[in-house]
């Protein structure tokens, strides 16, 4: 029999086949959101067929036995006023939709049908291949996205975490129907999935609906997962010269796994450094020196790795000055404790941003599914808030000294800039 564990306000039920169902009741919502998280992304792929998870994400919207065309799938949800989409990350593929609260049965039927009864027709696979290759070309042509791609390569080196989620033109050209079918058979197992439901729904009824849809789905052993390797690429300074108006400047520092005890201190460190218009980077790089219109930092968190990213758009003549200013602020974090008033401001910013990020049913389905899939548990909102409030200046200083170390910095420029040696001389900590 399924076993259930009560959490406030979410209820987790595990079916006999290992599928975890989490339902979050939001009685005042007018929506029901459903997100099916599958524990496979680009880091589980082979280099020759890189982009396979992303390719399959596209294909599962292209027709099923009962809805043979993509239009019939989308119109089923949109005809009820809802929306549907999907996304692929390094570690997960997620299929979601959002409907009025009284149409949860439709949402469940569409996502179940798409994942369990997809046609994967050869004609659609060939048609979508061109679409995905155009998506890859667009990302390559967009300088900021290209800088992010190059930064991943520099931060992680030649391993799956350093490869692009969508693959490249050659790897996508190598994907065939048999690869997609084998990918489903290997990874789309109930024990490797989390079905998250949130909104104005009855917990028992929603759980029963999910159990009816997925309870008979078979299971099989999962393939082995390779651990992330330490260390950056040997060429961690990358310059890609382009005849455009602006240089896209990016820096990366390896951090640590998403469940590390220091993750909350890292969140506040990032908030202080580059999150928002009152952050150190924004105030120093833009407001005081006028070197960039946009500048900031953000975190990438993986099961066994992570990195801090810093980005700015600057003119060619300001690349080296901006590098010096940005890295001065980075190094200052590891030298001087954060003042009490700045820490309090960063803490309130992080807490407030976290609370405001959970305004919708879709956000709750995303939070609960993500946590349960990657961490095996759901952190309550108050647990996250209290953990952020508990971070001290000494904690931030310790984490900064843990991350900001010699050799742990990658730098990338995409734009009208050529002097990699000068960039390397300035990009040191």
PyMOL commands that set and color helices and strands:
alter all, ss='L'
color gray80, all
select helices_A, chain A and resi 42-44+47-49+52-59+70-78+101-116+122-141+143-156+160-162+169-173+177-187+190-192+203-214+263-274+280-288+316-335+340-356+361-375+381-389+393-403+420-426
alter helices_A, ss='H'
color red, helices_A
select strands_A, chain A and resi 3-6+10-14+20-25+31-38+83-88+93-100+193-199+237-241+247-254+295-301+306-314+410-415
alter strands_A, ss='S'
color yellow, strands_A
deselect
rebuild
show_as cartoon
